[in-house]
Amino acid sequence: MMHRRTFLCGLTVWTLAAPLAAEAQRAGKVWRIGWLSPPSAETGASELDALRDGLKELNYVEGRNITIEAQWANGDPARLPELARRLVQLRVDIICTAGTPATLAAKQATTSIPIVFGAAAFPDRTGVVASYARPGGNLTGVAFIGPEYGKRLELLREIAVSLSRVVLLYNDKNPASLEAMKETRQWAGLLRVALDPLGVHDRSSLETTFAAMRRRPPDAVMTTADPLISSYRTLIVEFANKHRLLSMFPNRDYVDLGGLVFYGTSTTDMWRRAAIYVDRILRGAKPGDLPVEQPTKFELVINLKTAKALGLTIPRSLLVRADQVIE
C-alpha cells in the first residue's frame, strides 16, 4: 500500500518553479482571466481566493494588471457549456476551470484560448489531455490522482477494524468522478470492504442518497473529490454525524466543518500552483507543452472532537501520524 504523504508517480512533478513575474508582464497590459466553476460563488470561493493569492505572489493584482471574469454554475453543471461560451465572448486571455466538467466545457468552447485546470482528476482518462507529460492543445494544469482512495479506505479500517460496508458519494455526471469511483471499488475489493457507490449530481439526488443511507445505514461514508459534491459538504457532514457514521473526505473543508477525517492534498495549494501556469502562459508559453502537475504531498487531519462525539477511540498509532488533530 501507499505511504501516507508521498508516492511515486510516472512523471516528474513540481517541475514548474515559480518564475520572476516582473519580467513577465507586458507594460500597461491588463489581462482578463476567466474563471469557470460548477458550484456557487459562496461555496466555491476558497478555490478562487487561492488562485488570487497565487497570482498576487507573482505580482498580478486585480484592478491593476488583471481582471477576473467569474462564471459560476450555481450547482447546475448543465450550465457550464453556456458559461464557457460566455467567457469566450468576453475575450478573456486565459480560462481557469475548477474540476473536470468545467474543463471539458471550456475545451469544447475554444481551441485557441489557453485553459488552466485545477483539481481535475484523471485528465488523461477523461479526454482533457493527451498525456500528463505532453498535454497538447490549449490545456494544462494541476490534477488530482487516484490511489489516495485506497489509502482512505485503509485509514477507515484502522479506525474501525470491523469496517464492512462503505458508501461512496460520487458525481455520476462527472467522468473524473466515475473514474474515482472505479478506482475506489478496486481498492475496496483488495481490502475486502463492500463499497456502495451512490450517484449525486444535484440537490435532489443528494436527498435520494440520504434516504438510501437512512434505510440501510453503512459503517462509513466517503466522497470523491468533486467540486459539485464539495458544495454540499455542510449537508454531508451534518448527515454523517447525525447518523453516527464514520466519514472520510478528500478536502480539508469537510473536516473543518466537523467531518471525521481528511486525507489528501490541499486544493488551496493546487490553485496557488495553478497560478504559476497562468503566469507562464501569459508570458508566452504554450499550454500544451507544459506538463500536467501532480501532487506529492498528502496530509492527514483528524477531528478528535467529532470522534469523541461519535464515541470513537482513534488509535494512538494513527494520531501520532496525523499532520493535525482538531480538538
C-alpha positions as a Markdown table, in Angstrom:
| # | Residue | x | y | z |
|---|---|---|---|---|
| 1 | Met | 0.0 | 0.0 | 0.0 |
| 2 | Met | 1.0 | 3.6 | -0.3 |
| 3 | His | 3.0 | 5.8 | 2.0 |
| 4 | Arg | 1.0 | 8.4 | 3.9 |
| 5 | Arg | 2.4 | 11.6 | 2.4 |
| 6 | Thr | 4.1 | 10.7 | -0.9 |
| 7 | Phe | 4.1 | 8.1 | -3.6 |
| 8 | Leu | 6.0 | 7.6 | -6.8 |
| 9 | Cys | 4.5 | 9.0 | -10.0 |
| 10 | Gly | 5.4 | 8.1 | -13.5 |
| 11 | Leu | 6.2 | 11.7 | -14.2 |
| 12 | Thr | 8.5 | 14.3 | -12.7 |
| 13 | Val | 6.3 | 16.6 | -10.6 |
| 14 | Trp | 6.6 | 20.1 | -9.3 |
| 15 | Thr | 8.6 | 20.9 | -12.4 |
| 16 | Leu | 7.4 | 24.4 | -12.8 |
| 17 | Ala | 9.4 | 26.6 | -10.5 |
| 18 | Ala | 7.9 | 29.9 | -9.9 |
| 19 | Pro | 9.4 | 32.5 | -12.3 |
| 20 | Leu | 10.1 | 36.1 | -11.7 |
| 21 | Ala | 6.9 | 37.7 | -12.7 |
| 22 | Ala | 8.2 | 41.2 | -13.1 |
| 23 | Glu | 10.0 | 40.3 | -16.3 |
| 24 | Ala | 6.9 | 38.5 | -17.5 |
| 25 | Gln | 4.3 | 41.3 | -17.6 |
| 26 | Arg | 3.7 | 43.5 | -20.5 |
| 27 | Ala | 3.9 | 47.1 | -19.6 |
| 28 | Gly | 0.4 | 48.6 | -19.2 |
| 29 | Lys | -1.4 | 45.4 | -20.1 |
| 30 | Val | -4.4 | 44.4 | -18.1 |
| 31 | Trp | -5.0 | 40.6 | -18.5 |
| 32 | Arg | -8.6 | 39.2 | -18.4 |
| 33 | Ile | -8.7 | 35.9 | -16.6 |
| 34 | Gly | -11.8 | 33.8 | -16.9 |
| 35 | Trp | -13.0 | 31.5 | -14.0 |
| 36 | Leu | -15.4 | 28.7 | -14.6 |
| 37 | Ser | -16.7 | 26.5 | -11.7 |
| 38 | Pro | -19.7 | 24.3 | -11.0 |
| 39 | Pro | -20.8 | 25.5 | -7.5 |
| 40 | Ser | -21.9 | 28.9 | -6.4 |
| 41 | Ala | -19.7 | 31.9 | -5.6 |
| 42 | Glu | -20.3 | 31.2 | -1.9 |
| 43 | Thr | -19.4 | 27.6 | -1.8 |
| 44 | Gly | -16.6 | 27.8 | -4.3 |
| 45 | Ala | -15.0 | 31.0 | -3.1 |
| 46 | Ser | -12.0 | 29.3 | -1.4 |
| 47 | Glu | -10.6 | 28.0 | -4.6 |
| 48 | Leu | -10.8 | 31.3 | -6.5 |
| 49 | Asp | -9.3 | 33.0 | -3.5 |
| 50 | Ala | -6.4 | 30.6 | -3.6 |
| 51 | Leu | -5.8 | 31.4 | -7.3 |
| 52 | Arg | -5.9 | 35.1 | -6.5 |
| 53 | Asp | -3.3 | 34.6 | -3.7 |
| 54 | Gly | -1.1 | 32.7 | -6.1 |
| 55 | Leu | -1.3 | 35.3 | -8.7 |
| 56 | Lys | -0.7 | 38.1 | -6.2 |
| 57 | Glu | 2.6 | 36.3 | -5.2 |
| 58 | Leu | 3.5 | 36.7 | -8.9 |
| 59 | Asn | 2.6 | 40.4 | -8.9 |
| 60 | Tyr | -0.8 | 40.0 | -10.6 |
| 61 | Val | -3.2 | 42.2 | -8.7 |
| 62 | Glu | -6.9 | 42.7 | -9.5 |
| 63 | Gly | -7.7 | 46.3 | -10.6 |
| 64 | Arg | -4.1 | 46.9 | -11.5 |
| 65 | Asn | -2.9 | 44.4 | -14.1 |
| 66 | Ile | -5.6 | 41.7 | -14.1 |
| 67 | Thr | -9.4 | 41.4 | -14.0 |
| 68 | Ile | -11.2 | 38.2 | -13.2 |
| 69 | Glu | -14.4 | 37.3 | -15.0 |
| 70 | Ala | -16.0 | 34.6 | -12.8 |
| 71 | Gln | -18.8 | 32.4 | -14.0 |
| 72 | Trp | -20.5 | 30.1 | -11.5 |
| 73 | Ala | -22.9 | 27.3 | -12.4 |
| 74 | Asn | -24.6 | 27.5 | -9.0 |
| 75 | Gly | -24.8 | 23.8 | -8.7 |
| 76 | Asp | -26.2 | 23.2 | -12.2 |
| 77 | Pro | -23.4 | 21.6 | -14.3 |
| 78 | Ala | -25.7 | 21.7 | -17.4 |
| 79 | Arg | -25.0 | 25.5 | -17.4 |
| 80 | Leu | -21.2 | 25.0 | -17.8 |
| 81 | Pro | -21.1 | 25.0 | -21.6 |
| 82 | Glu | -23.2 | 28.2 | -21.8 |
| 83 | Leu | -20.9 | 29.9 | -19.2 |
| 84 | Ala | -17.8 | 28.7 | -21.1 |
| 85 | Arg | -19.1 | 30.3 | -24.3 |
| 86 | Arg | -19.8 | 33.5 | -22.4 |
| 87 | Leu | -16.1 | 33.6 | -21.3 |
| 88 | Val | -15.1 | 33.2 | -24.9 |
| 89 | Gln | -17.4 | 36.0 | -25.9 |
| 90 | Leu | -15.8 | 38.2 | -23.3 |
| 91 | Arg | -12.5 | 37.6 | -25.0 |
| 92 | Val | -10.6 | 36.6 | -21.9 |
| 93 | Asp | -6.9 | 35.9 | -22.2 |
| 94 | Ile | -7.0 | 32.7 | -20.3 |
| 95 | Ile | -9.7 | 30.5 | -18.7 |
| 96 | Cys | -9.2 | 28.7 | -15.3 |
| 97 | Thr | -11.5 | 25.8 | -14.7 |
| 98 | Ala | -12.4 | 24.0 | -11.5 |
| 99 | Gly | -12.8 | 20.3 | -12.0 |
| 100 | Thr | -13.3 | 18.1 | -15.0 |
| 101 | Pro | -16.9 | 19.1 | -16.1 |
| 102 | Ala | -15.9 | 22.8 | -16.3 |
| 103 | Thr | -12.7 | 21.9 | -18.1 |
| 104 | Leu | -14.4 | 19.8 | -20.7 |
| 105 | Ala | -17.0 | 22.6 | -21.2 |
| 106 | Ala | -14.2 | 25.1 | -21.8 |
| 107 | Lys | -12.3 | 22.7 | -24.1 |
| 108 | Gln | -15.5 | 22.4 | -26.2 |
| 109 | Ala | -16.0 | 26.2 | -26.3 |
| 110 | Thr | -12.5 | 27.2 | -27.5 |
| 111 | Thr | -9.4 | 25.7 | -29.1 |
| 112 | Ser | -7.5 | 29.0 | -29.1 |
| 113 | Ile | -7.9 | 30.5 | -25.6 |
| 114 | Pro | -5.5 | 28.8 | -23.1 |
| 115 | Ile | -7.1 | 26.8 | -20.4 |
| 116 | Val | -5.6 | 26.1 | -17.0 |
| 117 | Phe | -7.4 | 23.5 | -14.9 |
| 118 | Gly | -7.2 | 22.8 | -11.2 |
| 119 | Ala | -8.4 | 19.8 | -9.2 |
| 120 | Ala | -9.2 | 17.8 | -12.3 |
| 121 | Ala | -8.9 | 14.0 | -11.7 |
| 122 | Phe | -7.6 | 11.5 | -14.2 |
| 123 | Pro | -7.3 | 14.1 | -17.0 |
| 124 | Asp | -5.7 | 11.6 | -19.3 |
| 125 | Arg | -8.6 | 9.2 | -19.0 |
| 126 | Thr | -11.4 | 11.7 | -19.4 |
| 127 | Gly | -10.4 | 13.4 | -22.6 |
| 128 | Val | -9.0 | 16.5 | -21.1 |
| 129 | Val | -5.4 | 16.0 | -22.2 |
| 130 | Ala | -3.4 | 13.6 | -24.4 |
| 131 | Ser | -1.0 | 12.8 | -21.5 |
| 132 | Tyr | 0.5 | 14.2 | -18.4 |
| 133 | Ala | 3.8 | 14.8 | -19.9 |
| 134 | Arg | 2.5 | 16.4 | -23.2 |
| 135 | Pro | -1.0 | 17.7 | -22.7 |
| 136 | Gly | -1.3 | 19.0 | -26.2 |
| 137 | Gly | -3.8 | 21.5 | -27.5 |
| 138 | Asn | -4.7 | 24.5 | -25.3 |
| 139 | Leu | -4.9 | 22.9 | -21.9 |
| 140 | Thr | -2.7 | 22.1 | -18.9 |
| 141 | Gly | -3.0 | 22.4 | -15.1 |
| 142 | Val | -2.9 | 20.6 | -11.8 |
| 143 | Ala | -4.5 | 17.2 | -11.4 |
| 144 | Phe | -5.8 | 15.1 | -8.6 |
| 145 | Ile | -4.7 | 11.5 | -8.8 |
| 146 | Gly | -6.4 | 8.2 | -7.8 |
| 147 | Pro | -4.5 | 5.8 | -5.4 |
| 148 | Glu | -5.2 | 8.0 | -2.4 |
| 149 | Tyr | -8.8 | 6.5 | -2.4 |
| 150 | Gly | -7.2 | 3.2 | -1.3 |
| 151 | Lys | -5.4 | 4.9 | 1.5 |
| 152 | Arg | -8.6 | 6.5 | 2.7 |
| 153 | Leu | -10.2 | 3.0 | 3.0 |
| 154 | Glu | -7.1 | 1.8 | 4.8 |
| 155 | Leu | -7.3 | 4.6 | 7.3 |
| 156 | Leu | -11.0 | 3.9 | 7.9 |
| 157 | Arg | -10.1 | 0.2 | 8.6 |
| 158 | Glu | -7.5 | 1.4 | 11.2 |
| 159 | Ile | -10.2 | 3.4 | 13.0 |
| 160 | Ala | -12.8 | 0.6 | 12.8 |
| 161 | Val | -11.3 | -2.9 | 12.2 |
| 162 | Ser | -14.8 | -4.3 | 11.8 |
| 163 | Leu | -15.5 | -2.0 | 8.9 |
| 164 | Ser | -17.5 | -3.9 | 6.3 |
| 165 | Arg | -19.6 | -1.5 | 4.2 |
| 166 | Val | -18.8 | 2.0 | 2.9 |
| 167 | Val | -21.0 | 4.3 | 0.9 |
| 168 | Leu | -19.1 | 6.4 | -1.7 |
| 169 | Leu | -20.9 | 9.6 | -2.9 |
| 170 | Tyr | -19.7 | 10.4 | -6.4 |
| 171 | Asn | -20.9 | 12.7 | -9.2 |
| 172 | Asp | -22.4 | 10.4 | -11.8 |
| 173 | Lys | -22.4 | 13.2 | -14.3 |
| 174 | Asn | -18.6 | 13.8 | -14.0 |
| 175 | Pro | -16.4 | 11.4 | -15.9 |
| 176 | Ala | -13.5 | 12.0 | -13.5 |
| 177 | Ser | -15.7 | 11.2 | -10.5 |
| 178 | Leu | -16.8 | 8.0 | -12.3 |
| 179 | Glu | -13.1 | 7.1 | -12.6 |
| 180 | Ala | -12.6 | 7.8 | -8.9 |
| 181 | Met | -15.5 | 5.5 | -8.1 |
| 182 | Lys | -13.9 | 2.7 | -10.2 |
| 183 | Glu | -10.6 | 3.3 | -8.5 |
| 184 | Thr | -12.2 | 3.1 | -5.1 |
| 185 | Arg | -14.1 | -0.1 | -6.0 |
| 186 | Gln | -10.9 | -1.8 | -7.0 |
| 187 | Trp | -9.2 | -0.9 | -3.7 |
| 188 | Ala | -12.3 | -1.9 | -1.7 |
| 189 | Gly | -12.1 | -5.4 | -3.4 |
| 190 | Leu | -8.5 | -5.7 | -2.3 |
| 191 | Leu | -9.3 | -4.7 | 1.2 |
| 192 | Arg | -12.5 | -6.9 | 1.3 |
| 193 | Val | -14.7 | -3.9 | 2.1 |
| 194 | Ala | -18.2 | -3.7 | 0.4 |
| 195 | Leu | -18.4 | -0.5 | -1.5 |
| 196 | Asp | -21.8 | 1.0 | -2.2 |
| 197 | Pro | -21.5 | 3.9 | -4.8 |
| 198 | Leu | -24.3 | 6.4 | -4.8 |
| 199 | Gly | -24.6 | 9.0 | -7.5 |
| 200 | Val | -25.1 | 12.7 | -6.8 |
| 201 | His | -25.4 | 15.4 | -9.4 |
| 202 | Asp | -27.8 | 17.9 | -7.8 |
| 203 | Arg | -29.6 | 18.6 | -4.5 |
| 204 | Ser | -32.5 | 16.2 | -5.3 |
| 205 | Ser | -30.1 | 13.3 | -6.0 |
| 206 | Leu | -28.3 | 14.1 | -2.8 |
| 207 | Glu | -31.5 | 13.8 | -0.8 |
| 208 | Thr | -32.1 | 10.5 | -2.6 |
| 209 | Thr | -28.7 | 9.2 | -1.4 |
| 210 | Phe | -29.5 | 10.3 | 2.2 |
| 211 | Ala | -32.8 | 8.4 | 2.1 |
| 212 | Ala | -31.0 | 5.3 | 0.9 |
| 213 | Met | -28.5 | 5.6 | 3.8 |
| 214 | Arg | -31.3 | 6.0 | 6.3 |
| 215 | Arg | -32.9 | 2.9 | 5.0 |
| 216 | Arg | -29.7 | 0.9 | 5.1 |
| 217 | Pro | -27.0 | 2.6 | 7.2 |
| 218 | Pro | -23.4 | 1.9 | 6.2 |
| 219 | Asp | -20.4 | 1.8 | 8.5 |
| 220 | Ala | -18.9 | 4.9 | 6.9 |
| 221 | Val | -19.3 | 7.4 | 4.1 |
| 222 | Met | -16.8 | 8.8 | 1.7 |
| 223 | Thr | -17.0 | 11.3 | -1.2 |
| 224 | Thr | -15.0 | 11.7 | -4.4 |
| 225 | Ala | -13.0 | 14.9 | -4.9 |
| 226 | Asp | -15.7 | 16.7 | -7.0 |
| 227 | Pro | -16.4 | 20.5 | -6.9 |
| 228 | Leu | -20.2 | 20.0 | -7.0 |
| 229 | Ile | -20.3 | 17.4 | -4.2 |
| 230 | Ser | -17.9 | 19.6 | -2.2 |
| 231 | Ser | -20.5 | 22.4 | -2.5 |
| 232 | Tyr | -22.8 | 20.2 | -0.4 |
| 233 | Arg | -20.2 | 19.5 | 2.2 |
| 234 | Thr | -22.1 | 21.1 | 5.1 |
| 235 | Leu | -25.1 | 18.9 | 4.5 |
| 236 | Ile | -23.0 | 15.7 | 4.0 |
| 237 | Val | -21.1 | 16.3 | 7.2 |
| 238 | Glu | -24.2 | 17.0 | 9.2 |
| 239 | Phe | -25.9 | 13.9 | 7.9 |
| 240 | Ala | -22.9 | 11.7 | 8.7 |
| 241 | Asn | -22.6 | 13.0 | 12.2 |
| 242 | Lys | -26.3 | 12.9 | 12.9 |
| 243 | His | -26.4 | 9.2 | 11.9 |
| 244 | Arg | -23.2 | 8.5 | 13.7 |
| 245 | Leu | -21.3 | 7.3 | 10.6 |
| 246 | Leu | -17.5 | 7.3 | 10.2 |
| 247 | Ser | -16.6 | 9.8 | 7.5 |
| 248 | Met | -13.6 | 10.2 | 5.3 |
| 249 | Phe | -13.1 | 13.2 | 2.9 |
| 250 | Pro | -10.8 | 14.3 | 0.1 |
| 251 | Asn | -11.0 | 18.0 | 1.0 |
| 252 | Arg | -9.9 | 19.7 | 4.2 |
| 253 | Asp | -13.0 | 21.9 | 4.3 |
| 254 | Tyr | -15.2 | 18.9 | 5.3 |
| 255 | Val | -13.1 | 18.3 | 8.4 |
| 256 | Asp | -13.1 | 21.9 | 9.4 |
| 257 | Leu | -17.0 | 21.7 | 9.3 |
| 258 | Gly | -16.9 | 18.6 | 11.6 |
| 259 | Gly | -16.1 | 15.7 | 9.3 |
| 260 | Leu | -14.1 | 13.0 | 10.9 |
| 261 | Val | -11.0 | 12.5 | 8.7 |
| 262 | Phe | -9.4 | 14.2 | 5.8 |
| 263 | Tyr | -6.7 | 12.6 | 3.8 |
| 264 | Gly | -5.4 | 14.1 | 0.6 |
| 265 | Thr | -3.8 | 17.1 | -1.0 |
| 266 | Ser | -4.7 | 20.7 | -0.4 |
| 267 | Thr | -6.9 | 22.2 | -3.2 |
| 268 | Thr | -5.8 | 25.6 | -1.9 |
| 269 | Asp | -2.2 | 24.6 | -2.7 |
| 270 | Met | -3.2 | 23.3 | -6.1 |
| 271 | Trp | -4.7 | 26.6 | -7.1 |
| 272 | Arg | -1.7 | 28.5 | -5.8 |
| 273 | Arg | 0.4 | 26.2 | -8.0 |
| 274 | Ala | -2.0 | 26.7 | -10.9 |
| 275 | Ala | -1.2 | 30.5 | -10.8 |
| 276 | Ile | 2.3 | 29.6 | -12.0 |
| 277 | Tyr | 0.8 | 28.1 | -15.1 |
| 278 | Val | -1.2 | 31.2 | -15.7 |
| 279 | Asp | 1.9 | 33.3 | -15.4 |
| 280 | Arg | 3.9 | 31.1 | -17.7 |
| 281 | Ile | 1.2 | 31.2 | -20.4 |
| 282 | Leu | 0.7 | 34.9 | -20.2 |
| 283 | Arg | 4.4 | 35.3 | -20.8 |
| 284 | Gly | 4.1 | 33.2 | -24.0 |
| 285 | Ala | 4.4 | 29.6 | -23.1 |
| 286 | Lys | 2.2 | 27.1 | -24.9 |
| 287 | Pro | -0.1 | 25.3 | -22.5 |
| 288 | Gly | 0.1 | 22.0 | -24.5 |
| 289 | Asp | 3.9 | 22.0 | -23.8 |
| 290 | Leu | 3.6 | 22.4 | -20.0 |
| 291 | Pro | 3.4 | 19.0 | -18.2 |
| 292 | Val | 0.4 | 18.5 | -16.0 |
| 293 | Glu | 1.4 | 18.7 | -12.4 |
| 294 | Gln | 0.5 | 16.1 | -9.8 |
| 295 | Pro | 0.8 | 16.5 | -6.1 |
| 296 | Thr | 3.3 | 14.6 | -4.0 |
| 297 | Lys | 2.4 | 15.8 | -0.5 |
| 298 | Phe | -0.6 | 14.4 | 1.3 |
| 299 | Glu | -2.0 | 15.4 | 4.6 |
| 300 | Leu | -3.9 | 13.5 | 7.3 |
| 301 | Val | -6.2 | 15.6 | 9.5 |
| 302 | Ile | -8.3 | 14.0 | 12.2 |
| 303 | Asn | -11.2 | 15.8 | 14.0 |
| 304 | Leu | -10.9 | 14.4 | 17.5 |
| 305 | Lys | -13.8 | 16.4 | 18.7 |
| 306 | Thr | -16.1 | 14.6 | 16.2 |
| 307 | Ala | -14.6 | 11.3 | 17.1 |
| 308 | Lys | -15.4 | 11.8 | 20.8 |
| 309 | Ala | -19.0 | 12.9 | 19.9 |
| 310 | Leu | -19.4 | 9.7 | 17.9 |
| 311 | Gly | -18.0 | 7.6 | 20.8 |
| 312 | Leu | -14.9 | 6.6 | 18.7 |
| 313 | Thr | -11.4 | 5.9 | 20.0 |
| 314 | Ile | -8.9 | 6.8 | 17.4 |
| 315 | Pro | -5.8 | 4.6 | 17.7 |
| 316 | Arg | -2.8 | 6.4 | 19.1 |
| 317 | Ser | -0.7 | 5.0 | 16.3 |
| 318 | Leu | -2.9 | 6.9 | 13.9 |
| 319 | Leu | -3.0 | 10.1 | 15.9 |
| 320 | Val | 0.8 | 10.4 | 16.0 |
| 321 | Arg | 0.9 | 10.1 | 12.2 |
| 322 | Ala | -1.6 | 12.8 | 11.7 |
| 323 | Asp | -0.4 | 16.2 | 10.4 |
| 324 | Gln | -3.1 | 17.8 | 12.5 |
| 325 | Val | -5.5 | 16.8 | 15.2 |
| 326 | Ile | -8.5 | 19.1 | 15.7 |
| 327 | Glu | -9.5 | 19.1 | 19.4 |
